[in-house]
Structures are given as structure tokens and as C-alpha cells.
Amino acid sequence: MTNIVILVGNVGADPESRNAQGGTSITSFSVATSRRYRNDAGDLVEQTEWHRITAFSGLGKTIAQYVRKGMKVSVQGRLHYSKWTDQAGQTRYGVDIYASEVEFLSKAPTGSAADSAGSGDEEVPF
């Protein structure tokens, strides 16, 4: 069996990057997906789901450099489940998507940090 997830949605916040102890670059960001449907009363309802995305190494660095809040992206990756104990001693569970591919479907919104990143001579991968 293969564990593959494909999402198309909007980035909820600018990515956050950090380095693991071994030096691997880790970049995290959120993606919102929405669906619209009519409930039993006939009202139009929009339901939004938030997904945590994690990217490593070169892909993570590219995301940190070019992805900004509000962009539309397509993410392909795999589900990763985690379990931990919080400070209050409660067992918590989480699901992340470990990205293997991210496609930029729109440019960064005008006035974002991506507009001023670099010298402007770099080729943006759109």
C-alpha cells in the first residue's frame, strides 16, 4: 500500500524554518482547503479544513524563500501521524503531511516578503 496525499489550497501563514540537530532544514506551513455544500435546511455552508505541511532540505528551503500567506499551492506528500504527552500530562495526537512536491499555483500577494526577497535577478520557480 502507498501513502499519498494531494492537496490544493491556500497557504494560511508564512512558512517557519528551523534546523534539526543534524543540520537538516525543516520548513512548516499550513494549507487551508474548503468545500461548499447545502445542509438539510438548504443553506449554503462552507467548511474549511487546515492541514500542517512539513518539508525538508532543499524543498523546505525553496518553500521558505518563495511561499507566502495567501498563495495557492498544490502539495503532494505522505501522512505522518505523531503522538506525544503535553505539559499537563495529556496524550495528544497529530497528523502532518510530509511534502515531497509543492507546486506554486499563484504568485505571492503584492507587498509580501517574497516581493523584496533577493536582488530581483533570481528566477522565481513559477
C-alpha positions as CSV (number, residue, x, y, z in Angstrom):
1,M,0.0,0.0,0.0
2,T,1.1,3.5,-0.7
3,N,0.6,6.5,1.5
4,I,0.0,9.5,-0.9
5,V,-1.9,12.8,-0.2
6,I,-2.6,15.5,-2.8
7,L,-4.0,18.8,-1.6
8,V,-4.8,22.1,-3.4
9,G,-5.4,25.0,-1.1
10,N,-4.3,28.4,0.2
11,V,-1.3,29.0,2.5
12,G,-2.5,30.2,5.9
13,A,0.6,31.8,7.2
14,D,4.2,32.5,6.1
15,P,6.4,29.3,6.4
16,E,8.6,28.8,9.5
17,S,12.0,27.3,9.2
18,R,14.4,25.7,11.6
19,N,17.4,23.3,11.5
20,A,17.3,19.8,13.1
21,Q,20.3,18.7,15.2
22,G,21.9,17.0,12.2
23,G,21.6,20.2,10.2
24,T,18.6,19.3,8.1
25,S,16.4,22.2,7.2
26,I,12.8,21.8,8.2
27,T,10.1,24.2,7.0
28,S,6.5,24.1,8.2
29,F,3.4,25.9,7.0
30,S,-0.4,25.5,6.9
31,V,-2.7,25.0,4.0
32,A,-6.5,25.5,4.0
33,T,-8.9,23.5,1.8
34,S,-12.6,24.3,1.6
35,R,-15.7,22.7,0.4
36,R,-19.2,24.1,-0.1
37,Y,-22.4,22.2,0.3
38,R,-26.1,22.7,1.2
39,N,-27.2,21.5,4.6
40,D,-30.6,19.9,5.4
41,A,-32.2,23.3,5.7
42,G,-30.9,24.2,2.2
43,D,-28.4,26.8,3.5
44,L,-25.1,27.0,1.7
45,V,-22.3,26.0,4.1
46,E,-18.6,26.4,3.6
47,Q,-16.3,24.0,5.6
48,T,-12.6,24.7,5.9
49,E,-10.0,22.2,6.9
50,W,-6.5,23.1,8.0
51,H,-3.5,20.9,7.2
52,R,0.0,21.1,8.6
53,I,2.7,20.7,6.0
54,T,6.3,19.9,6.7
55,A,9.1,20.0,4.0
56,F,12.8,19.0,4.4
57,S,16.1,20.1,3.0
58,G,16.1,21.7,-0.5
59,L,12.3,21.7,-0.9
60,G,12.0,23.3,2.5
61,K,14.4,26.0,1.7
62,T,12.6,26.8,-1.6
63,I,9.3,27.0,0.2
64,A,10.8,29.2,2.9
65,Q,12.1,31.6,0.2
66,Y,9.1,31.8,-2.1
67,V,5.8,30.7,-0.4
68,R,3.8,33.3,1.4
69,K,0.4,33.6,3.1
70,G,-2.4,33.7,0.6
71,M,-0.7,31.8,-2.2
72,K,-2.5,28.9,-3.8
73,V,-0.4,25.7,-3.8
74,S,-0.6,22.0,-4.7
75,V,1.1,19.7,-2.2
76,Q,1.9,16.1,-2.7
77,G,3.3,14.0,0.1
78,R,2.5,11.4,2.7
79,L,0.6,11.4,6.0
80,H,2.7,11.3,9.2
81,Y,1.0,10.5,12.5
82,S,2.5,11.5,15.8
83,K,1.7,11.0,19.5
84,W,3.1,13.0,22.4
85,T,2.4,14.0,26.0
86,D,1.8,17.7,26.6
87,Q,3.0,19.6,29.7
88,A,-0.3,18.8,31.5
89,G,0.4,15.1,31.0
90,Q,-2.4,14.6,28.4
91,T,-1.7,12.4,25.4
92,R,-2.0,14.3,22.2
93,Y,-2.2,13.1,18.6
94,G,-1.3,15.0,15.4
95,V,-1.3,14.5,11.6
96,D,1.2,16.2,9.4
97,I,1.8,16.0,5.6
98,Y,5.4,15.4,4.8
99,A,5.7,17.1,1.4
100,S,7.6,15.5,-1.5
101,E,6.4,18.1,-4.1
102,V,4.9,21.6,-3.9
103,E,3.7,23.4,-6.9
104,F,3.1,27.1,-6.8
105,L,-0.3,27.8,-8.4
106,S,-0.2,31.6,-7.8
107,K,2.3,34.3,-7.0
108,A,2.9,35.8,-3.6
109,P,0.4,38.5,-2.8
110,T,1.6,42.1,-3.6
111,G,3.6,43.6,-0.8
112,S,4.6,40.3,0.7
113,A,8.1,39.5,1.9
114,A,8.7,37.4,-1.2
115,D,8.4,40.6,-3.3
116,S,11.5,42.0,-1.6
117,A,13.5,38.8,-1.2
118,G,16.8,38.6,-3.1
119,S,18.1,41.0,-5.6
120,G,15.3,40.6,-8.1
121,D,17.7,38.9,-10.6
122,E,16.8,35.4,-9.4
123,E,14.4,33.3,-11.4
124,V,11.3,32.5,-9.4
125,P,10.1,28.9,-9.9
126,F,6.5,29.6,-11.2
